[in-house]
Amino acid sequence: MGEQKRKEETKFEFIFQRKNYRFMLIGLAFIAVGFILMAGGGSDDPNVFNPEIYSWRRIRLAPALILIGFGIEVYAILLNPNKKK
C-alpha cells in the first residue's frame, strides 16, 4: 500500500513549460541577430583603416539587442507559467 502511494507521488514534470521555452527562443533570436549585426566591418588589407567598424549599427544597435536578449532569457527562466491570476 505504501509503495503504491510513493509511485503516485513521483509524477514526472518538466521544470519549464511551453511558455518558458517560447520566451527562451525569442531571447536567443535577439542575441543571434545582435551578433550577426555586430559582425564584419574589417579590412582585407591590414594597412588600410575602415571607419565602418565604428558604425551606429555595430556600436549601439547590436549590443542593445544582445542585452535585450539576455534580459528576455532571465525573464524566461524566472517566469512561472503555473501562477494563478
Backbone as CSV, one residue per row, in Angstrom:
resi,resn,N_x,N_y,N_z,CA_x,CA_y,CA_z,C_x,C_y,C_z
1,MET,0.819,-1.185,0.000,0.000,0.000,0.000,0.870,1.259,0.000
2,GLY,1.924,1.317,0.815,2.803,2.469,0.874,3.596,2.638,-0.408
3,GLU,3.948,1.516,-1.040,4.716,1.573,-2.289,3.879,2.175,-3.413
4,GLN,2.604,1.840,-3.454,1.725,2.380,-4.480,1.553,3.898,-4.300
5,LYS,1.506,4.346,-3.055,1.363,5.763,-2.781,2.601,6.542,-3.240
6,ARG,3.786,5.961,-3.036,5.014,6.605,-3.467,5.074,6.732,-4.987
7,LYS,4.564,5.723,-5.709,4.551,5.783,-7.171,3.635,6.900,-7.661
8,GLU,2.543,7.136,-6.963,1.630,8.209,-7.341,2.250,9.579,-7.079
9,GLU,3.056,9.684,-6.041,3.657,10.965,-5.677,4.813,11.338,-6.603
10,THR,5.482,10.372,-7.210,6.630,10.652,-8.066,6.168,10.857,-9.513
11,LYS,5.416,11.907,-9.725,4.951,12.252,-11.057,6.034,13.083,-11.739
12,PHE,6.443,12.688,-12.951,7.498,13.378,-13.684,6.938,14.666,-14.280
13,GLU,7.638,15.776,-14.032,7.210,17.061,-14.565,8.438,17.893,-14.927
14,PHE,8.397,18.530,-16.091,9.495,19.378,-16.515,9.550,20.643,-15.658
15,ILE,10.740,21.192,-15.534,10.899,22.431,-14.772,10.275,23.592,-15.527
16,PHE,10.522,23.661,-16.840,9.990,24.736,-17.659,8.805,24.235,-18.468
17,GLN,7.889,25.136,-18.716,6.710,24.820,-19.529,6.898,25.395,-20.932
18,ARG,5.896,25.221,-21.763,5.963,25.671,-23.153,6.185,27.182,-23.250
19,LYS,5.559,27.947,-22.362,5.696,29.404,-22.368,7.137,29.822,-22.073
20,ASN,7.803,29.119,-21.156,9.194,29.423,-20.844,10.086,29.204,-22.070
21,TYR,9.905,28.096,-22.741,10.730,27.787,-23.911,10.476,28.782,-25.048
22,ARG,9.237,29.243,-25.183,8.923,30.223,-26.222,9.715,31.514,-25.969
23,PHE,9.717,31.986,-24.721,10.476,33.196,-24.411,11.982,32.958,-24.547
24,MET,12.455,31.760,-24.241,13.877,31.458,-24.411,14.283,31.520,-25.880
25,LEU,13.449,31.007,-26.758,13.757,31.064,-28.190,13.734,32.499,-28.711
26,ILE,12.799,33.307,-28.206,12.760,34.721,-28.602,14.032,35.417,-28.141
27,GLY,14.475,35.144,-26.913,15.709,35.738,-26.404,16.923,35.305,-27.203
28,LEU,16.985,34.035,-27.553,18.102,33.551,-28.370,18.104,34.199,-29.752
29,ALA,16.923,34.443,-30.307,16.843,35.105,-31.609,17.383,36.535,-31.511
30,PHE,17.037,37.257,-30.435,17.560,38.612,-30.245,19.084,38.586,-30.141
31,ILE,19.614,37.647,-29.372,21.065,37.551,-29.194,21.745,37.223,-30.526
32,ALA,21.178,36.288,-31.278,21.773,35.906,-32.567,21.757,37.072,-33.553
33,VAL,20.652,37.804,-33.614,20.574,38.951,-34.517,21.585,40.015,-34.096
34,GLY,21.750,40.213,-32.803,22.732,41.175,-32.317,24.144,40.815,-32.739
35,PHE,24.503,39.550,-32.602,25.849,39.134,-33.006,26.034,39.195,-34.522
36,ILE,24.993,38.900,-35.273,25.084,38.992,-36.729,25.284,40.446,-37.152
37,LEU,24.566,41.382,-36.508,24.729,42.796,-36.840,26.101,43.327,-36.430
38,MET,26.700,42.728,-35.425,27.999,43.181,-34.952,29.140,42.668,-35.836
39,ALA,28.907,41.636,-36.608,29.969,41.024,-37.407,30.353,41.897,-38.592
40,GLY,31.548,41.690,-39.097,32.010,42.362,-40.298,32.672,43.687,-40.010
41,GLY,32.879,44.455,-41.056,33.464,45.782,-40.936,34.970,45.805,-40.963
42,GLY,35.586,44.675,-41.165,37.038,44.625,-41.210,37.564,45.007,-42.581
43,SER,38.854,44.980,-42.699,39.501,45.312,-43.966,40.376,44.143,-44.397
44,ASP,40.430,43.896,-45.669,41.295,42.826,-46.191,42.768,43.198,-46.085
45,ASP,43.048,44.467,-46.241,44.416,44.964,-46.169,44.663,45.535,-44.769
46,PRO,45.613,44.989,-44.009,45.831,45.481,-42.643,46.392,46.896,-42.582
47,ASN,46.871,47.424,-43.682,47.413,48.782,-43.707,46.349,49.836,-43.975
48,VAL,45.132,49.404,-44.297,44.048,50.334,-44.619,43.033,50.293,-43.487
49,PHE,42.692,51.483,-42.952,41.708,51.588,-41.878,40.318,51.755,-42.472
50,ASN,39.372,50.974,-41.962,37.996,51.047,-42.427,37.150,51.661,-41.312
51,PRO,36.660,52.892,-41.465,35.869,53.527,-40.402,34.493,52.894,-40.223
52,GLU,34.108,51.993,-41.096,32.816,51.315,-40.982,32.730,50.478,-39.702
53,ILE,33.852,50.151,-39.105,33.846,49.360,-37.875,33.198,50.127,-36.721
54,TYR,33.167,51.469,-36.829,32.567,52.294,-35.785,31.180,52.794,-36.170
55,SER,30.469,52.044,-36.954,29.135,52.475,-37.377,28.143,52.359,-36.215
56,TRP,27.028,53.066,-36.350,25.986,53.077,-35.322,25.432,51.668,-35.085
57,ARG,25.359,50.913,-36.144,24.818,49.553,-36.058,25.679,48.666,-35.168
58,ARG,26.996,48.780,-35.284,27.907,47.915,-34.520,28.153,48.419,-33.104
59,ILE,28.074,49.718,-32.898,28.391,50.286,-31.594,27.162,50.406,-30.704
60,ARG,26.004,50.709,-31.251,24.799,50.953,-30.444,23.743,49.861,-30.582
61,LEU,23.366,49.570,-31.808,22.230,48.681,-32.044,22.517,47.232,-31.645
62,ALA,23.619,46.680,-32.108,23.917,45.264,-31.849,24.087,44.971,-30.353
63,PRO,24.868,45.750,-29.596,24.957,45.470,-28.156,23.624,45.640,-27.428
64,ALA,22.801,46.611,-27.874,21.485,46.788,-27.252,20.611,45.554,-27.480
65,LEU,20.636,45.012,-28.695,19.850,43.803,-28.975,20.341,42.617,-28.147
66,ILE,21.646,42.515,-27.968,22.191,41.410,-27.178,21.763,41.539,-25.717
67,LEU,21.822,42.738,-25.174,21.400,42.941,-23.781,19.897,42.704,-23.604
68,ILE,19.103,43.124,-24.578,17.662,42.847,-24.531,17.422,41.340,-24.570
69,GLY,18.175,40.635,-25.400,18.043,39.174,-25.475,18.388,38.505,-24.157
70,PHE,19.456,38.979,-23.494,19.793,38.414,-22.188,18.712,38.722,-21.156
71,GLY,18.129,39.895,-21.235,17.021,40.233,-20.336,15.823,39.325,-20.552
72,ILE,15.509,39.029,-21.799,14.405,38.118,-22.105,14.721,36.715,-21.593
73,GLU,15.983,36.296,-21.697,16.374,34.979,-21.187,16.182,34.892,-19.669
74,VAL,16.569,35.934,-18.955,16.385,35.949,-17.497,14.901,35.898,-17.166
75,TYR,14.092,36.668,-17.891,12.646,36.639,-17.682,12.080,35.244,-17.949
76,ALA,12.551,34.588,-19.000,12.060,33.248,-19.343,12.399,32.242,-18.247
77,ILE,13.566,32.390,-17.638,13.954,31.460,-16.581,13.131,31.706,-15.317
78,LEU,12.867,32.967,-15.003,12.147,33.296,-13.774,10.629,33.214,-13.916
79,LEU,10.128,33.092,-15.142,8.695,33.051,-15.393,8.071,31.795,-14.796
80,ASN,6.949,31.972,-14.079,6.221,30.838,-13.525,4.897,30.725,-14.271
81,PRO,4.776,29.811,-15.245,3.559,29.723,-16.048,2.381,29.127,-15.283
82,ASN,2.620,28.485,-14.140,1.548,27.869,-13.373,0.924,28.830,-12.369
83,LYS,1.397,30.079,-12.336,0.912,31.061,-11.382,-0.537,31.435,-11.719
84,LYS,-1.380,31.407,-10.722,-2.788,31.774,-10.901,-2.931,33.277,-10.806
85,LYS,-3.801,33.843,-11.611,-4.006,35.296,-11.619,-4.877,35.717,-10.462
